[in-house]
Amino acid sequence: MGKREFIVTCVIVILGALAAVLMGMTEKKPVVSFQAHGHGHGEEHGHDHSHDLGPNGGKVLKDGPFEVELLIFEKGTEPHFRAYVSNDGKPVDLKEVTLSVELERLGDRVTVFDFTPGADYLFCIAPVEEPHSFFVKALAEWRGQEFDWQYTQYEARLTLPPALAKSIGIESSAAGPGTIKSTLDLPGEIALNADRVSHVVPRVPGVVSESRKNLGDPIRKGEVLAIIDSRELGEAKSNYLVALEREKLARYNFERSETLWKKQIIPEKEFLTAQKSFLEEKIQYAAAGRKLKTLGLSDKEIVSLADGSLADLTRFEIRAALDGVVVRKHLSPGEWVKEDAEIFTVADLSDVWVDITVYPQDLRFVGIGQKALVMADASGLQSEGTVSYVGPLVGEESRTAKARVVIPNPKGMWRPGIFVKVRLTHEERAVPVVVRNEAIQRYRDWTVVFVNYGDEYEVRPVELGLSDGEFTDVRKGLSPGEPYVDKKSFILKAELEKSGIAHEH
């Protein structure tokens, strides 16, 4: 062998050895998948076994010459059992035959069917519920002889290992009682609570000498918002001070006259004149005080005028009537304002109104005291309240009515002007069995959920009632406490449809 051939041979040997090592290091992972059980006749257990179909398309159960052809008949009627009985290939007298069939379904649900003689077959009029997936026990008696058979037939059933179910997110829970809320969704808008809004006006004309608050500033009740220099207020204060002094003088004269009259030093007429003058001045003084109160001065401020400086007579402090926030402002220093000008709007935003648009066809579902859930999709905010007002009129242009909900707003997140969705609950009903809406699927022409026992999953046709968008009332087909798939049930549906399982009897 030449040197070149020797080198080539060595390289081939080394590569072969390396490949063997790599193959030994590679692990072959098991493949885990669904196992679908379609409709079929399954495995039969009895004395004399046959897997043949009879002339009527049913399953043939044999024991020696005795034979029962059992089928589920469902053409033009609800599915029900029929049985054709023969011995040695010849029909027997059906009145001599006793037949019963026991079905054991997933979850150990057992149903027994007793048969009645018909024209040329035995039948049981009780319907056989879908799916036709069960373990079957058939018991027959004829002329003192007893026969029994056992077999299985499955449809719309899957087997799924727990580890795989968990990895793909399939989850189950027990069906149970719940409360179904019948709801109505309507558009709405956040608005100021008009009962907690103060429209601040000066009450007297004047020139703005100071503005202490701006938009968005928090306000406490009694806090000074602005100061106005008002000639009219100065005149009202001056009139009050004059009336005060005149009242004092008239009081002194009245008290003096009363003393002298009692001592018979002055005539009664002079006493009565002093009394009348005092009463007149007293009325004028009270009127001057009331006018100052209507202009916004407190009792304390009015009383302190007598001790104040005459230079402050035109100074008018405008104060907040409630706690809140400045939401509007229409003044600036040096500006002349009229007595009826709205210079500030202060709103208490601790709660807000939700104005709801109600369409005429929905008015019968809306009432005072009704529970409401307010949702702002853009921000994710939610809050609960009750309907406090339903408008008695329908707008001529909008052709809608108005309703209102008051909701708390402690953090100020609900800002007036935000558009919202309002979900009104117009009926609440306690029901024995509810399932999550996510669990409900359409399979063939059935509405179904998937029941789950161990690693087996099976379609369960159900009859549904009310739904509230999250849960649905199950009126028929599912018992309280039964485990059902409430997450990712669509995967099971897709797997059944992919398997192409037929439905035959």
TAMOJO-V217132 format. One record per helix or strand. SS is the DSSP state (H for helix, E for strand). FROM is the first residue (numbers start at 1). TO is the last residue. If there is no record, write none. Layout:
BEGIN
ss=SS from=FROM to=TO
ss=SS from=FROM to=TO
END
This chain:
BEGIN
ss=H from=3 to=25
ss=E from=35 to=37
ss=E from=44 to=45
ss=E from=48 to=48
ss=E from=53 to=53
ss=E from=59 to=63
ss=E from=66 to=73
ss=E from=80 to=87
ss=E from=90 to=91
ss=H from=94 to=96
ss=E from=97 to=105
ss=E from=109 to=114
ss=E from=116 to=117
ss=E from=122 to=124
ss=E from=134 to=142
ss=E from=145 to=153
ss=E from=157 to=159
ss=H from=162 to=167
ss=E from=171 to=174
ss=E from=176 to=191
ss=H from=194 to=196
ss=E from=197 to=201
ss=E from=206 to=211
ss=E from=218 to=219
ss=E from=224 to=229
ss=H from=231 to=262
ss=H from=268 to=294
ss=H from=299 to=307
ss=H from=310 to=312
ss=E from=315 to=319
ss=E from=324 to=329
ss=E from=336 to=337
ss=E from=342 to=347
ss=E from=351 to=359
ss=H from=360 to=365
ss=E from=371 to=376
ss=E from=381 to=390
ss=E from=400 to=408
ss=E from=419 to=436
ss=H from=437 to=439
ss=E from=441 to=443
ss=E from=446 to=453
ss=E from=456 to=461
ss=E from=463 to=467
ss=E from=471 to=476
ss=E from=483 to=487
ss=H from=489 to=499
END
